[in-house]
Amino acid sequence: MDALIAFGVLLLLIVGGLWVQFAVGAAALVYLWLMKGLAGWKALGLVSWGAANSFTLAAIPLFILMAEILLASGLSARLYNGIAPFVRRLPGGLLHTNIVGSGVFAAVAGGSAPTAAAMSTVALPALSARGYNRRFVAGSLAAGGTLGILIPPSITMIIYATFTETSIAQLFAAGLVPGILLGACYSLFIIARALAKPSLVPRDTQPRSLADYLRAAADVLPFTILIVFILGSIYAGIATPTEAGALGVVGAVVISALYRRLNPSMLKTALSRTLTMSGNVLFIVFISMIFAYATALSGVGQALVDRVADAGLSQVSLLLILMVVFAILGCFMEGLGMIAIIVPVIFPTLMAMGVDPVWFGVFVVILVELGQLTPPLGVILFVVASSDAQTRVEDVILGVLPFFAIILAFLVLLIALPDIALWLPHLTAGG
């Protein structure tokens, strides 16, 4: 009953419009008070210190800073223009640049919002002006933006690892292949749609010389080196994710300097945005740790294990139920809030049923992707719409619906073939 009251308070506050982090914090305090009275709040100091004193979480502001340096220096346009010549001949033309560019930028950004913002600012106005269907462009950008939390390094994976004490290196390895495959599914859909209805995508007949391709490759090469540098150091066991984040910041500064974009104003902007975003993310983590502590203290996780066992639910049934729950929650809250509420409660049950925690981390991240595309509060929908004055949120929603279905189908595939996520971690250090 205490759990039902606490979750009721949480949902009431969220639906009432209160920010997620404050709603979670208020529900956690009510939960502790119902169980232990005011004495239940005595542990808040230790819980908050445990949440803040984390070497793992130090990676978050580092990866955010790296992405913000690249974004503030305007290098996303160079990346986009570098990829475009290599994919323009495919059916769908430059729409593939949205997917490939998002995947590459995701590998240095660590989050979906920076990825979607970087690609949409460059692509949406330009492609719409060239005659591409605006909804098709917006949908591909929104779908590509979600790759930011799946392709490592991923801030969402770091948060999941903090709650579940799972290896970040193995999570990063597990997310790479699914991220690439999901991006490939997006591109295959674009090809099929372009072939079925050529009027959506104009043909690019402009000739290109070898020099054009070499210049384009030169624009992409620094990003490729940075990605290999960061992920290679983690997978080889040379650096921890936090140390790799620091190396990534240095690499982003060097790339900006090489392209003569490094200046005090740009660094000030990047640092300011990093402080704002890091403060928001880490505050959610801090509040969520209190909620997780209340959940653990109540024993609701073990009670759920017993209820699931009594009900005779299978792994597949429970995972399908989770897909529905995350899709619904995505209508009301952001991804980190969903992880904070659901994972501490459901994780003991899944472990009792033999679900691999690394695989489940990938599954949860894709569910969060789904939530970020769910109206009315899917954050990626608004990021894409805000990048172009002529694009409405309704256009993005209608354009992203087919990609939403692709994500659902991919989740089912991941349930049927878990080795899609698990084979690479077994080849890397600690697998």
Protein Blocks (a to p, Z undefined) as FASTA:
>chain_A
ZZmmmmmmmmmmmmnopafklmmmmmmmmmmmmmnommlmmmmmmmmmmmmmcfklmmmm
mmmmmmmmmmmnopmmmmmmmmmmmmmmpghijmmmmmmmmmmmmmmnopaklmmmmmmm
mmmmmmmmnopafklmmmmmmmmmmmmmmmccdfklmmmmmmnopafklmmmmmmmmmmm
mmmmmmmmmmmmmmmmmmlpccdfbdcdfklmmmmmmmmmmmmmmmmmmmmmmmnomacf
klmmmmmmmmmmmmmmmnopacfklmmmmmmmmmmmmmmmmmmmmmmmmmmmmmmmnomm
mmmmmmmmmnopafklmmmmmmmmmmmmmmmmcfklmmmmmmmmmmmmmmmnopafklmm
mmmmmmmmmmmmpcfklmklmmmmmmpmkbcfklmmmmmmmmmmmmmmmmmmmmmmmmlm
mmmmmmmghZZ
